[in-house]
Amino acid sequence: MRADERRGRRVIICVSAAPLLVGTVATGALWLGPRAIRHNWAQVSRSAAMTRALKWNNRIRLRRSGTTRSNTAKLTHVGRRTGRSYQVPVGAYPYGDGFVLALIYRGTQSDWCRNVMVAGTCTLTWKGRTYELERPEVVSTREVMQKPWPIRHRALFRVIGVREFLWLHPAVEQPGRSPDVHFPMP
């Protein structure tokens, strides 16, 4: 065999094996990556780097949250210790007679969730409309997913390991809204 033929065979082997290698690495990253994050989420969520990144991300997202074009809602709540009003961007989804908020970062131990649970009320601006909400209750993902959800949301919740939601009901005093109104899915 001449050197040119050997070089040609090596090129063919490399070109044939490259997609297989890339596919294997991509599959491993997509399968093992979320598992590794979920397994170590407690350490990751408490790290100083994660806290800084989330504060920066929330500042950026808060500017557009609650508008008609935004996928993020703006939650306004009162601090349980300070009594100050705070705003935070959250993922809100219409559910039953109110909204469910995904408890992603620290779950029920996040400050905004604890504040809403203690106060019992909050204000949610979603798709350009403001809703007074009350009676918060923590529900499991299994319970929430019994309703028809878009597949992309189901996949996202599963990948990032969402296990609980905060379900908020509309305030009874809200004019023009009966408690049994069902909001359309986005």
FENGI-V608217 format. One record per residue. OMEGA is omega in whole degrees, 0 to 359 (999 if undefined). BURIAL is I if it has 24 or more other C-alpha atoms within 12 Angstrom, else O. D_LAST is the distance of its C-alpha to the last C-alpha in Angstrom with 1 decimal. Layout:
<<OMEGA & BURIAL & D_LAST> <OMEGA & BURIAL & D_LAST>>
//
This chain:
<<180 & O & 64.6> <182 & O & 64.5> <180 & O & 62.4> <179 & O & 60.3> <178 & O & 59.4> <179 & O & 58.5> <178 & O & 56.3> <178 & O & 54.6> <178 & O & 53.9> <180 & O & 52.5> <180 & O & 50.1> <179 & O & 49.0> <180 & O & 48.5> <180 & O & 46.5> <179 & O & 44.3> <185 & O & 43.7> <183 & O & 43.1> <179 & O & 40.7> <178 & O & 37.6> <179 & O & 38.4> <180 & O & 38.8> <178 & O & 35.6> <179 & O & 33.7> <180 & O & 35.3> <180 & O & 34.6> <179 & O & 30.9> <178 & O & 30.5> <180 & O & 32.4> <181 & O & 30.3> <181 & O & 27.0> <184 & O & 28.4> <182 & O & 30.6> <179 & O & 28.8> <178 & O & 25.9> <180 & O & 28.5> <179 & O & 30.8> <180 & O & 28.2> <182 & I & 27.2> <184 & O & 30.9> <186 & O & 31.9> <181 & O & 28.8> <179 & O & 31.0> <181 & O & 33.4> <185 & O & 30.8> <180 & O & 28.8> <184 & O & 32.0> <180 & O & 33.5> <180 & O & 34.3> <179 & O & 32.9> <179 & O & 29.4> <178 & O & 29.7> <181 & O & 30.6> <180 & O & 27.9> <177 & O & 25.2> <178 & O & 26.8> <180 & O & 26.8> <180 & O & 23.2> <177 & I & 22.1> <181 & O & 24.2> <183 & O & 22.6> <183 & O & 19.0> <181 & I & 19.8> <183 & O & 20.8> <185 & I & 17.4> <179 & I & 15.2> <180 & I & 13.7> <184 & O & 13.9> <183 & O & 11.6> <185 & O & 11.6> <174 & O & 11.4> <184 & O & 9.1> <177 & I & 11.6> <178 & I & 12.4> <180 & I & 16.1> <176 & I & 17.9> <183 & I & 21.3> <181 & I & 23.7> <179 & I & 27.5> <183 & I & 29.7> <179 & O & 31.6> <187 & O & 34.8> <184 & O & 34.8> <179 & O & 33.1> <177 & O & 31.5> <180 & O & 28.0> <175 & O & 25.8> <181 & I & 22.4> <175 & I & 20.4> <181 & I & 17.2> <173 & I & 15.0> <182 & I & 11.9> <181 & I & 10.1> <177 & I & 7.6> <182 & I & 7.7> <179 & I & 10.5> <181 & I & 13.3> <182 & I & 14.7> <182 & I & 13.4> <168 & I & 11.7> <178 & I & 12.8> <181 & I & 13.9> <178 & I & 15.0> <186 & I & 18.8> <186 & I & 19.6> <180 & I & 22.7> <176 & I & 25.5> <182 & I & 23.3> <179 & I & 24.7> <178 & O & 27.5> <185 & O & 25.5> <183 & O & 26.9> <179 & I & 23.7> <179 & I & 23.0> <178 & I & 26.7> <180 & I & 26.8> <180 & I & 23.9> <180 & I & 25.6> <182 & O & 29.0> <181 & I & 27.9> <179 & I & 25.7> <174 & I & 23.6> <177 & I & 21.4> <180 & I & 19.3> <174 & I & 15.7> <185 & I & 14.6> <178 & I & 10.9> <176 & I & 9.7> <179 & O & 13.4> <181 & O & 13.9> <182 & O & 16.1> <171 & I & 16.2> <183 & I & 19.4> <181 & I & 18.8> <179 & I & 21.6> <179 & I & 22.9> <175 & I & 21.5> <180 & I & 21.9> <179 & I & 21.6> <182 & I & 20.2> <178 & O & 20.6> <180 & I & 18.1> <180 & O & 19.7> <181 & O & 18.9> <184 & I & 15.2> <176 & I & 14.8> <175 & O & 16.4> <179 & O & 13.1> <179 & O & 11.4> <174 & O & 9.4> <184 & O & 8.9> <180 & O & 12.5> <178 & O & 12.1> <179 & O & 10.8> <180 & O & 13.7> <180 & O & 16.1> <181 & O & 15.4> <181 & I & 16.0> <182 & O & 19.0> <183 & O & 20.5> <172 & I & 20.4> <177 & I & 21.6> <181 & I & 19.2> <183 & I & 21.0> <175 & I & 19.9> <173 & I & 17.2> <182 & I & 18.0> <180 & I & 16.7> <182 & I & 17.2> <179 & I & 17.7> <178 & I & 17.9> <183 & I & 21.5> <183 & O & 23.6> <184 & O & 25.2> <181 & O & 22.1> <176 & O & 23.2> <181 & O & 21.4> <175 & O & 19.1> <183 & O & 20.3> <183 & O & 19.7> <179 & O & 18.4> <177 & O & 15.4> <181 & O & 12.3> <177 & O & 9.0> <176 & O & 6.4> <179 & O & 3.8> <999 & O & 0.0>>
//
